[in-house]
Amino acid sequence: MTLKVVPASQFSLDELTEAYNQTRMDYIVPMPMTAARLREYIEAYDIDLDHSCAVLDSEEPDLIYGIGMLGVRDDRTWITRMGVLPYARRLGTGSKIMSWLIEHTRMIGVSQLWLEVIQGNEPAKRLFEKCGFKLTRELIVSRRPPGQKMAKEPTLAIVDVKPLKFEAMLNYLAHRKDRPNWLNETETFYNLKKLSGFLMKLNDGSEGWVIYEPSAMQLKRVLVEVLSGEEARVTEAILYWVHQKLPILDAVSENIPIYDQRWIGYEAAGYFDSFHRLEMVKDMRHG
Ligand SMILES: CC(C)(COP(=O)(O)OP(=O)(O)OC[C@H]1O[C@@H](n2cnc3c(N)ncnc32)[C@H](O)[C@@H]1OP(=O)(O)O)[C@@H](O)C(=O)NCCC(=O)NCCS
């Protein structure tokens, strides 16, 4: 077969969703998509479909063998949604997708190309290492089921809560101490339509904020930043406050680095570790 790589923008969202789901049939963590969810994903993470690609067999142009998408932000790009049909693997399709996305990153002219791979996905990790990606951090994807009880009351209490307007939330997000992963970058929150955020003071004088994306069933992207005070205890108290207010909602927080002290606070507030991702980067200034 002769494989050719074309821009993903040649296909409808329905076709891309179908292709994505087919390539992920046997995936390590099942994450099926609908066209509506893919549209939200594209908007939230600044995916550029002209710089994303699909691989076709020239003799069977309706069948997508593999896809890969590219997020584009200021000085960096990000590879996501990449996959090859299970029966078409080990034939060089994944490498062709990577070459296209790396080449397009070069054309755009940014200095770094990022991605994440689920821990334990050795085929993908090897492919990325072969393409020059280096491991940066291990990240935790966590969840808190609805109605989860806290093991004990937090040692700190919230004494003042101020709701944040959208502009203030973006300002706080832009001034975080640590570099967030692509999913949690300020640009993502800028792209979201609905956000809630609160600035809080605690009884020992410490301060922090929480920002999340609420929906009918779930709080997504639950992010805490500690402005002053002890990371774990302040995080725990803030999350305790959130989940007392909204006890019946499921909650998800993605891509907290494993060494981050705030994770201890998330765990104390009833979050559990679902799986890990490895964050990797390719420096585009040096080959
Ligand atoms: C990862 C994936 C895209 C690779 O696609 P592919 O078409 O099989 O890749 P290629 O044939 O171009 O292989 C390129 C290199 O990847 C690595 N690789 C691919 N499959 C591998 C496997 N099963 N075991 C070990 N290494 C593997 C090898 O280094 C290989 O080079 P080699 O053949 O010279 O040894 C494919 O396995 C896939 O779609 N997996 C499910 C979805 C997924 O994991 N996506 C990535 C999410 S981050």
PDBQT file of the ligand as one rigid body, heavy atoms in Angstrom, charges set to zero:
ROOT
HETATM    1  C1  LIG A 301       1.858   4.381  19.019  1.00  0.00    +0.000 C 
HETATM    2  C2  LIG A 301       1.369   4.132  17.590  1.00  0.00    +0.000 C 
HETATM    3  C3  LIG A 301       0.755   5.400  17.061  1.00  0.00    +0.000 C 
HETATM    4  C4  LIG A 301       2.563   3.735  16.719  1.00  0.00    +0.000 C 
HETATM    5  O1  LIG A 301       2.110   3.651  15.374  1.00  0.00    +0.000 OA
HETATM    6  P1  LIG A 301       2.797   2.673  14.306  1.00  0.00    +0.000 P 
HETATM    7  O2  LIG A 301       2.203   2.959  12.979  1.00  0.00    +0.000 OA
HETATM    8  O3  LIG A 301       2.731   1.273  14.780  1.00  0.00    +0.000 OA
HETATM    9  O4  LIG A 301       4.305   3.200  14.384  1.00  0.00    +0.000 OA
HETATM   10  P2  LIG A 301       5.516   2.852  13.400  1.00  0.00    +0.000 P 
HETATM   11  O5  LIG A 301       5.235   1.607  12.584  1.00  0.00    +0.000 OA
HETATM   12  O6  LIG A 301       5.852   4.067  12.620  1.00  0.00    +0.000 OA
HETATM   13  O7  LIG A 301       6.662   2.550  14.457  1.00  0.00    +0.000 OA
HETATM   14  C5  LIG A 301       7.658   3.508  14.749  1.00  0.00    +0.000 C 
HETATM   15  C6  LIG A 301       8.420   3.130  16.008  1.00  0.00    +0.000 C 
HETATM   16  O8  LIG A 301       7.558   3.136  17.147  1.00  0.00    +0.000 OA
HETATM   17  C7  LIG A 301       7.996   2.129  18.084  1.00  0.00    +0.000 C 
HETATM   18  N1  LIG A 301       6.960   1.106  18.202  1.00  0.00    +0.000 N 
HETATM   19  C8  LIG A 301       5.782   1.076  17.547  1.00  0.00    +0.000 A 
HETATM   20  N2  LIG A 301       5.073   0.003  17.946  1.00  0.00    +0.000 NA
HETATM   21  C9  LIG A 301       5.809  -0.626  18.876  1.00  0.00    +0.000 A 
HETATM   22  C10 LIG A 301       5.587  -1.786  19.685  1.00  0.00    +0.000 A 
HETATM   23  N3  LIG A 301       4.468  -2.514  19.580  1.00  0.00    +0.000 N 
HETATM   24  N4  LIG A 301       6.557  -2.127  20.551  1.00  0.00    +0.000 NA
HETATM   25  C11 LIG A 301       7.682  -1.407  20.681  1.00  0.00    +0.000 A 
HETATM   26  N5  LIG A 301       7.953  -0.302  19.934  1.00  0.00    +0.000 NA
HETATM   27  C12 LIG A 301       7.011   0.072  19.054  1.00  0.00    +0.000 A 
HETATM   28  C13 LIG A 301       9.247   1.533  17.483  1.00  0.00    +0.000 C 
HETATM   29  O9  LIG A 301      10.340   2.299  17.935  1.00  0.00    +0.000 OA
HETATM   30  C14 LIG A 301       9.004   1.744  16.011  1.00  0.00    +0.000 C 
HETATM   31  O10 LIG A 301      10.181   1.768  15.269  1.00  0.00    +0.000 OA
HETATM   32  P3  LIG A 301      10.728   0.357  14.645  1.00  0.00    +0.000 P 
HETATM   33  O11 LIG A 301       9.584  -0.257  13.924  1.00  0.00    +0.000 OA
HETATM   34  O12 LIG A 301      11.847   0.781  13.775  1.00  0.00    +0.000 OA
HETATM   35  O13 LIG A 301      11.155  -0.466  15.835  1.00  0.00    +0.000 OA
HETATM   36  C15 LIG A 301       0.340   2.966  17.574  1.00  0.00    +0.000 C 
HETATM   37  O14 LIG A 301       0.865   1.863  18.297  1.00  0.00    +0.000 OA
HETATM   38  C16 LIG A 301      -1.028   3.329  18.132  1.00  0.00    +0.000 C 
HETATM   39  O15 LIG A 301      -1.873   3.872  17.440  1.00  0.00    +0.000 OA
HETATM   40  N6  LIG A 301      -1.282   2.986  19.401  1.00  0.00    +0.000 N 
HETATM   41  C17 LIG A 301      -2.589   3.266  20.039  1.00  0.00    +0.000 C 
HETATM   42  C18 LIG A 301      -2.847   4.738  20.214  1.00  0.00    +0.000 C 
HETATM   43  C19 LIG A 301      -1.706   5.428  20.930  1.00  0.00    +0.000 C 
HETATM   44  O16 LIG A 301      -1.048   4.862  21.774  1.00  0.00    +0.000 OA
HETATM   45  N7  LIG A 301      -1.485   6.690  20.570  1.00  0.00    +0.000 N 
HETATM   46  C20 LIG A 301      -0.465   7.524  21.178  1.00  0.00    +0.000 C 
HETATM   47  C21 LIG A 301      -1.052   8.224  22.347  1.00  0.00    +0.000 C 
HETATM   48  S1  LIG A 301       0.120   9.227  23.158  1.00  0.00    +0.000 SA
ENDROOT
TORSDOF 0
